[in-house]
């Protein structure tokens, strides 16, 4: 049945498969159950599995989408926008500008000649411009979208979780 469902989803151009799993608590926390494991393994369409006792919502007001500007990330954003539009969800685009990892030999003159703060601000401006371009494209397709650029303060994972809490997003698309 799982193979048939995955083939049907691909044939009908589904953008996601939502399924509940009936896996019981077992000694193996990575065991999903036969149907769910087969579905995940065979489907070319993204699969979202939920615990059978999960409470679902028909409304997702905002979705956080961290991006690294890769081709895969842009493709995923297009798919997300198709899902967000009928839900009337707002997409919050996020990118963390990393601190530069530069090894400067013991040339004191070189490190004093480089304005690290200006370099960081220029990187933030360039990133904000690219992110706004992505947001404008999504907005032109009829999906509310905003963009947020932050300078690296913590790990990317912690920044994403803090931003999700601050923005009250209901879904993080990684």
BAMAR-455915 format. One record per residue (C-alpha): x, y, z. Coordinates in steps of 0.25 Angstrom, whole numbers, padded with zeros to 4 digits, always signed. Example, Ala and Ser with C-alpha at 12.3 -4.5 7.8 and 13.67 -1.06 7.14 Angstrom:
// residues 2
+0049-0018+0031
+0055-0004+0029
//
This chain:
// residues 174
+0000+0000+0000
+0011+0010+0003
+0018+0008-0010
+0004+0010-0017
+0002+0022-0009
+0016+0028-0013
+0014+0025-0028
+0000+0031-0027
+0006+0044-0021
+0017+0045-0031
+0007+0043-0043
-0003+0053-0038
+0009+0063-0035
+0005+0064-0020
+0015+0073-0013
+0014+0066+0001
+0009+0053+0007
+0003+0055+0021
+0002+0041+0029
+0000+0037+0043
+0008+0026+0048
+0003+0015+0058
+0016+0011+0063
+0016+0007+0078
+0027+0011+0088
+0038+0001+0086
+0052-0002+0090
+0056+0004+0076
+0053+0019+0076
+0056+0019+0061
+0046+0009+0057
+0034+0015+0050
+0026+0003+0046
+0025-0004+0033
+0016+0005+0025
+0023+0018+0030
+0037+0013+0027
+0033+0007+0013
+0026+0021+0010
+0038+0029+0014
+0048+0020+0007
+0040+0019-0006
+0034+0033-0008
+0040+0043-0017
+0029+0053-0011
+0033+0059+0003
+0026+0051+0014
+0022+0057+0027
+0019+0046+0038
+0011+0050+0050
+0008+0042+0063
-0006+0037+0063
-0009+0044+0076
-0004+0058+0070
-0014+0069+0070
-0014+0075+0056
-0018+0089+0052
-0024+0094+0039
-0017+0107+0040
-0003+0111+0040
-0001+0126+0040
+0014+0126+0039
+0025+0118+0034
+0040+0120+0036
+0049+0117+0025
+0064+0117+0027
+0071+0118+0014
+0086+0117+0009
+0082+0122-0005
+0086+0108-0011
+0078+0103-0023
+0072+0093-0014
+0067+0103-0004
+0061+0112-0015
+0054+0099-0021
+0049+0096-0006
+0044+0110-0005
+0036+0109-0017
+0029+0097-0012
+0027+0103+0001
+0020+0115-0005
+0010+0106-0013
+0007+0100+0000
+0006+0113+0008
-0003+0120-0002
-0016+0112+0000
-0013+0112+0015
-0011+0127+0015
+0001+0126+0022
+0012+0136+0023
+0026+0131+0020
+0038+0137+0028
+0051+0136+0021
+0063+0135+0029
+0078+0135+0027
+0090+0136+0037
+0102+0144+0033
+0113+0136+0038
+0125+0143+0045
+0137+0142+0036
+0147+0130+0039
+0160+0137+0034
+0174+0132+0039
+0183+0144+0039
+0197+0142+0041
+0205+0150+0051
+0205+0162+0042
+0199+0173+0051
+0199+0183+0040
+0190+0174+0031
+0180+0172+0042
+0180+0187+0046
+0178+0190+0031
+0165+0182+0030
+0152+0188+0035
+0145+0175+0039
+0133+0183+0044
+0131+0189+0030
+0133+0175+0023
+0122+0169+0032
+0112+0180+0030
+0115+0179+0015
+0112+0164+0015
+0099+0167+0023
+0094+0177+0013
+0097+0168+0001
+0090+0156+0008
+0078+0165+0011
+0077+0169-0003
+0077+0155-0008
+0067+0151+0003
+0058+0162-0001
+0059+0158-0016
+0054+0144-0011
+0043+0150-0003
+0038+0159-0014
+0037+0147-0023
+0029+0139-0013
+0020+0152-0010
+0018+0154-0025
+0012+0140-0025
+0002+0144-0015
+0008+0139-0002
+0011+0148+0009
+0026+0148+0012
+0037+0155+0020
+0051+0154+0021
+0061+0154+0033
+0076+0155+0033
+0084+0153+0046
+0099+0154+0049
+0103+0141+0055
+0103+0141+0070
+0100+0127+0073
+0099+0114+0066
+0090+0114+0054
+0081+0104+0061
+0079+0112+0073
+0077+0125+0065
+0066+0118+0057
+0059+0113+0069
+0060+0127+0076
+0055+0134+0063
+0043+0124+0062
+0039+0127+0077
+0041+0142+0075
+0033+0142+0062
+0022+0132+0067
+0024+0123+0055
+0016+0110+0055
+0024+0102+0046
+0039+0102+0042
+0043+0097+0029
+0057+0092+0028
//
